[in-house]
Amino acid sequence: MSSTISLPTCSCCHRHIMPNDKCVKFNCPSCGTDLIWRCQSCREAARNYTCSSCNFQGP
């Protein structure tokens, strides 16, 4: 029996976020539909992310 795990990716750098990584997830502040994931590195560097639903860009 095998199972597949789908890891989220950072909305900024597109790297996989591992279960113990210090990251944050939140709904898009503009449309509220897209789930934004940010890894610790991108948060600390204040890299921009873009919502895939409404193209909102945030810090």
DOGUKOL-504972 format. One record per atom (N, C-alpha, C, O, CB): residue number from 1; residue in one letter; x, y, z. Coordinates in steps of 0.2 Angstrom, whole numbers. Glycine has a CB too. Layout:
NUM | A | X | Y | Z $
...
***
This chain:
1 | M | 4 | -6 | 0 $
1 | M | 0 | 0 | 0 $
1 | M | 5 | 6 | 0 $
1 | M | 9 | 7 | 4 $
1 | M | -5 | 0 | 6 $
2 | S | 3 | 11 | -5 $
2 | S | 7 | 17 | -5 $
2 | S | 2 | 23 | -5 $
2 | S | -3 | 22 | -7 $
2 | S | 12 | 17 | -11 $
3 | S | 5 | 28 | -2 $
3 | S | 0 | 34 | -2 $
3 | S | 5 | 40 | -4 $
3 | S | 11 | 40 | -4 $
3 | S | -2 | 36 | 6 $
4 | T | 1 | 45 | -7 $
4 | T | 5 | 51 | -10 $
4 | T | 3 | 57 | -5 $
4 | T | -2 | 58 | -4 $
4 | T | 2 | 52 | -17 $
5 | I | 9 | 60 | -4 $
5 | I | 8 | 66 | 0 $
5 | I | 9 | 72 | -4 $
5 | I | 14 | 72 | -8 $
5 | I | 13 | 66 | 6 $
6 | S | 5 | 77 | -4 $
6 | S | 6 | 83 | -8 $
6 | S | 8 | 88 | -3 $
6 | S | 4 | 91 | 1 $
6 | S | -1 | 85 | -11 $
7 | L | 14 | 91 | -4 $
7 | L | 17 | 96 | 0 $
7 | L | 15 | 103 | -3 $
7 | L | 15 | 104 | -9 $
7 | L | 25 | 95 | 0 $
8 | P | 14 | 108 | 1 $
8 | P | 12 | 114 | -2 $
8 | P | 19 | 117 | -4 $
8 | P | 24 | 115 | -2 $
8 | P | 9 | 119 | 4 $
9 | T | 18 | 122 | -9 $
9 | T | 24 | 126 | -11 $
9 | T | 24 | 133 | -9 $
9 | T | 18 | 136 | -9 $
9 | T | 25 | 125 | -19 $
10 | C | 29 | 136 | -8 $
10 | C | 30 | 143 | -6 $
10 | C | 27 | 147 | -12 $
10 | C | 29 | 146 | -18 $
10 | C | 37 | 146 | -4 $
11 | S | 23 | 152 | -11 $
11 | S | 20 | 156 | -16 $
11 | S | 25 | 161 | -19 $
11 | S | 24 | 164 | -24 $
11 | S | 14 | 160 | -14 $
12 | C | 31 | 162 | -16 $
12 | C | 36 | 166 | -18 $
12 | C | 41 | 163 | -22 $
12 | C | 43 | 164 | -28 $
12 | C | 39 | 170 | -12 $
13 | C | 45 | 158 | -19 $
13 | C | 51 | 154 | -22 $
13 | C | 49 | 148 | -25 $
13 | C | 53 | 145 | -28 $
13 | C | 56 | 153 | -17 $
14 | H | 43 | 145 | -24 $
14 | H | 40 | 139 | -26 $
14 | H | 44 | 133 | -24 $
14 | H | 43 | 128 | -27 $
14 | H | 40 | 139 | -34 $
15 | R | 47 | 133 | -18 $
15 | R | 50 | 127 | -15 $
15 | R | 45 | 124 | -11 $
15 | R | 40 | 127 | -9 $
15 | R | 56 | 129 | -11 $
16 | H | 46 | 117 | -10 $
16 | H | 41 | 113 | -6 $
16 | H | 42 | 115 | 1 $
16 | H | 48 | 117 | 3 $
16 | H | 42 | 106 | -7 $
17 | I | 37 | 116 | 5 $
17 | I | 37 | 117 | 12 $
17 | I | 36 | 110 | 16 $
17 | I | 31 | 107 | 15 $
17 | I | 31 | 122 | 14 $
18 | M | 41 | 109 | 20 $
18 | M | 41 | 103 | 23 $
18 | M | 37 | 104 | 30 $
18 | M | 36 | 109 | 32 $
18 | M | 48 | 101 | 25 $
19 | P | 34 | 98 | 33 $
19 | P | 30 | 98 | 38 $
19 | P | 33 | 102 | 44 $
19 | P | 29 | 106 | 48 $
19 | P | 28 | 92 | 41 $
20 | N | 39 | 102 | 46 $
20 | N | 42 | 106 | 52 $
20 | N | 45 | 112 | 50 $
20 | N | 48 | 116 | 54 $
20 | N | 47 | 101 | 55 $
21 | D | 44 | 115 | 44 $
21 | D | 47 | 121 | 42 $
21 | D | 43 | 127 | 45 $
21 | D | 37 | 126 | 47 $
21 | D | 46 | 122 | 34 $
22 | K | 46 | 132 | 47 $
22 | K | 43 | 138 | 50 $
22 | K | 40 | 142 | 44 $
22 | K | 44 | 146 | 40 $
22 | K | 47 | 142 | 54 $
23 | C | 33 | 142 | 43 $
23 | C | 30 | 145 | 37 $
23 | C | 24 | 148 | 39 $
23 | C | 22 | 147 | 45 $
23 | C | 29 | 140 | 31 $
24 | V | 20 | 151 | 35 $
24 | V | 14 | 154 | 36 $
24 | V | 9 | 153 | 30 $
24 | V | 12 | 153 | 25 $
24 | V | 15 | 162 | 38 $
25 | K | 3 | 152 | 32 $
25 | K | -2 | 152 | 26 $
25 | K | -8 | 156 | 28 $
25 | K | -10 | 157 | 34 $
25 | K | -4 | 144 | 25 $
26 | F | -11 | 159 | 23 $
26 | F | -16 | 164 | 24 $
26 | F | -20 | 165 | 17 $
26 | F | -17 | 163 | 12 $
26 | F | -14 | 171 | 27 $
27 | N | -26 | 166 | 18 $
27 | N | -30 | 168 | 12 $
27 | N | -28 | 175 | 9 $
27 | N | -26 | 179 | 13 $
27 | N | -38 | 168 | 13 $
28 | C | -29 | 175 | 2 $
28 | C | -27 | 182 | -1 $
28 | C | -31 | 187 | 2 $
28 | C | -37 | 187 | 3 $
28 | C | -28 | 181 | -8 $
29 | P | -27 | 193 | 4 $
29 | P | -30 | 198 | 7 $
29 | P | -35 | 202 | 3 $
29 | P | -39 | 206 | 5 $
29 | P | -25 | 203 | 10 $
30 | S | -34 | 201 | -4 $
30 | S | -39 | 205 | -8 $
30 | S | -45 | 201 | -10 $
30 | S | -51 | 203 | -9 $
30 | S | -35 | 206 | -15 $
31 | C | -44 | 195 | -13 $
31 | C | -50 | 191 | -15 $
31 | C | -52 | 186 | -9 $
31 | C | -58 | 184 | -9 $
31 | C | -49 | 187 | -21 $
32 | G | -48 | 183 | -5 $
32 | G | -50 | 179 | 0 $
32 | G | -50 | 172 | -2 $
32 | G | -52 | 167 | 2 $
32 | G | -56 | 181 | 3 $
33 | T | -49 | 170 | -9 $
33 | T | -50 | 163 | -11 $
33 | T | -44 | 159 | -12 $
33 | T | -44 | 153 | -10 $
33 | T | -54 | 164 | -18 $
34 | D | -39 | 162 | -14 $
34 | D | -32 | 159 | -15 $
34 | D | -29 | 158 | -8 $
34 | D | -29 | 163 | -4 $
34 | D | -28 | 162 | -20 $
35 | L | -26 | 152 | -7 $
35 | L | -22 | 151 | -1 $
35 | L | -14 | 153 | -2 $
35 | L | -11 | 150 | -7 $
35 | L | -23 | 144 | 2 $
36 | I | -12 | 157 | 1 $
36 | I | -5 | 159 | 1 $
36 | I | 0 | 156 | 6 $
36 | I | -2 | 156 | 12 $
36 | I | -4 | 167 | 1 $
37 | W | 5 | 153 | 3 $
37 | W | 10 | 150 | 8 $
37 | W | 16 | 154 | 7 $
37 | W | 18 | 155 | 2 $
37 | W | 11 | 142 | 6 $
38 | R | 20 | 155 | 13 $
38 | R | 26 | 159 | 13 $
38 | R | 31 | 155 | 17 $
38 | R | 29 | 154 | 23 $
38 | R | 25 | 166 | 15 $
39 | C | 37 | 153 | 15 $
39 | C | 42 | 150 | 19 $
39 | C | 45 | 155 | 23 $
39 | C | 45 | 161 | 22 $
39 | C | 47 | 146 | 14 $
40 | Q | 49 | 153 | 28 $
40 | Q | 53 | 157 | 33 $
40 | Q | 58 | 162 | 29 $
40 | Q | 58 | 168 | 30 $
40 | Q | 56 | 153 | 38 $
41 | S | 61 | 159 | 24 $
41 | S | 66 | 163 | 20 $
41 | S | 63 | 169 | 17 $
41 | S | 65 | 175 | 17 $
41 | S | 70 | 159 | 15 $
42 | C | 57 | 168 | 13 $
42 | C | 54 | 173 | 9 $
42 | C | 51 | 178 | 14 $
42 | C | 50 | 184 | 12 $
42 | C | 49 | 170 | 5 $
43 | R | 48 | 176 | 20 $
43 | R | 45 | 181 | 24 $
43 | R | 51 | 185 | 27 $
43 | R | 49 | 191 | 27 $
43 | R | 42 | 177 | 30 $
44 | E | 56 | 183 | 29 $
44 | E | 62 | 187 | 32 $
44 | E | 65 | 191 | 27 $
44 | E | 67 | 197 | 28 $
44 | E | 67 | 182 | 35 $
45 | A | 65 | 189 | 20 $
45 | A | 67 | 194 | 15 $
45 | A | 62 | 198 | 12 $
45 | A | 63 | 202 | 8 $
45 | A | 70 | 189 | 9 $
46 | A | 56 | 198 | 14 $
46 | A | 50 | 202 | 12 $
46 | A | 49 | 201 | 5 $
46 | A | 48 | 206 | 1 $
46 | A | 51 | 209 | 14 $
47 | R | 50 | 195 | 2 $
47 | R | 49 | 194 | -5 $
47 | R | 42 | 195 | -7 $
47 | R | 37 | 193 | -3 $
47 | R | 52 | 187 | -8 $
48 | N | 40 | 197 | -13 $
48 | N | 33 | 198 | -15 $
48 | N | 30 | 191 | -17 $
48 | N | 34 | 187 | -20 $
48 | N | 33 | 203 | -21 $
49 | Y | 24 | 191 | -16 $
49 | Y | 20 | 185 | -19 $
49 | Y | 14 | 188 | -23 $
49 | Y | 12 | 194 | -23 $
49 | Y | 17 | 181 | -13 $
50 | T | 12 | 183 | -27 $
50 | T | 6 | 185 | -32 $
50 | T | 0 | 180 | -31 $
50 | T | 2 | 174 | -31 $
50 | T | 8 | 186 | -39 $
51 | C | -6 | 182 | -30 $
51 | C | -11 | 178 | -29 $
51 | C | -13 | 175 | -36 $
51 | C | -13 | 179 | -41 $
51 | C | -18 | 182 | -27 $
52 | S | -14 | 169 | -37 $
52 | S | -15 | 166 | -43 $
52 | S | -22 | 167 | -46 $
52 | S | -24 | 166 | -52 $
52 | S | -14 | 159 | -43 $
53 | S | -27 | 169 | -41 $
53 | S | -34 | 170 | -43 $
53 | S | -35 | 178 | -45 $
53 | S | -38 | 179 | -50 $
53 | S | -38 | 169 | -37 $
54 | C | -32 | 183 | -42 $
54 | C | -34 | 190 | -43 $
54 | C | -28 | 194 | -45 $
54 | C | -28 | 200 | -46 $
54 | C | -37 | 193 | -38 $
55 | N | -22 | 191 | -45 $
55 | N | -15 | 194 | -47 $
55 | N | -14 | 200 | -42 $
55 | N | -9 | 204 | -43 $
55 | N | -16 | 197 | -53 $
56 | F | -16 | 199 | -36 $
56 | F | -14 | 204 | -30 $
56 | F | -7 | 202 | -29 $
56 | F | -5 | 197 | -28 $
56 | F | -19 | 203 | -24 $
57 | Q | -3 | 208 | -28 $
57 | Q | 4 | 207 | -25 $
57 | Q | 5 | 210 | -19 $
57 | Q | 3 | 215 | -17 $
57 | Q | 9 | 210 | -31 $
58 | G | 8 | 206 | -14 $
58 | G | 9 | 208 | -8 $
58 | G | 16 | 207 | -5 $
58 | G | 20 | 203 | -9 $
58 | G | 5 | 204 | -3 $
59 | P | 18 | 210 | 0 $
59 | P | 25 | 210 | 2 $
59 | P | 26 | 203 | 6 $
59 | P | 32 | 202 | 9 $
59 | P | 27 | 215 | 7 $
***
